[in-house]
Amino acid sequence: MRPDKVKVIDEVWDDERINSFLTKAPLGNEPQDFSRLLHAYRSMRLEDFRIFLDRFKAQGGDVQATNSAGETLMDIVKDHRQSADFLTLLRA
């Protein structure tokens, strides 16, 4: 971690904050559904990601959305050391 970064522990993830990820603008030129999934995965703890996914799918979000290279979020994170539980959620 960079010296100017402060480690944040026990962040508050209320409904409003989780819901804000459902309306985030795409990252660069990436498709919207993929971008929202990636941003949530990078930002949220497992339980918060579970809540996000339920709401994302209820709004018609596609967990199989691909990036501009044709990769799904599952393709990208499958080799991450601590992604197993996130992958289980994405597959459900």
PELIN-V286670 format. One line per field, one symbol per residue. phi: phi as a letter, one per 30 degrees, with the letter a starting at -180 (. if undefined). burial: 1 if it has 16 or more other C-alpha atoms within 10 Angstrom, else 0. A space follows every 50 residues. Layout:
phi: ???
burial: ???
This chain:
phi: .dddccdcbhddcdedddddddbddddhcdeeddddddddedccdedddd dedededddjdcdcecddcicdddedcecdeccedddedddd
burial: 00000000000000000100110000000001111111011001000111 011001000010111110000111001000000001001100
